[in-house]
Amino acid sequence: MSNREKPDELLQQALLLPRTHHQEIPPDYMDLNGHMNVMYYTHVGNMALQHFFDSLGLHNQLFVPGKRGMFALRQVISYVNELREGAEIEVRSGLIDYDRKRVHFMHYIISLTHNRVAAYDERLAMYIDMGVRRSTEFEPEILAQLELLKQQQAATGWQPPVSGAIQLKKNKPG
């Protein structure tokens, strides 16, 4: 069965993850159909990134010119329920997997107004050495934090609805 047929299960899975953003949908996010324009789903997910990256050990001090950064590689958004002006939403984010240079994660955009998942946003991002603008390996302390977070989320029973379009090669350290 699809997640559209099991909306309560999808919401329960989303609620297993930490909240990384909260807002009300403003009028300028609306499209001609009277619901949130698709470009704002990416925007809302991006608003959650800093809190999520902080949980991975990727703090602001790494993201300064000449140091480190994250580049987006792939994104798959699944739209489940529409969002309309004034809806109160939150984003919940989780780490699906990682390797030495990349993180595979998901944001759930939840309508608090209607108590349901509006969309889930699966992403892949690469760790970058900004001095040479090429991929680089995570520092050992970041790898340790990634593993800890992955184990913590696995312990909750979280089972993300992955698309299959994003897969990591098994080149983890160790």
Helices and strands as residue ranges (DSSP letters): H 7-14, E 19-24, G 27-29, H 39-55, G 60-62, E 68-79, E 88-98, E 102-111, E 116-129, E 134-135, H 140-156
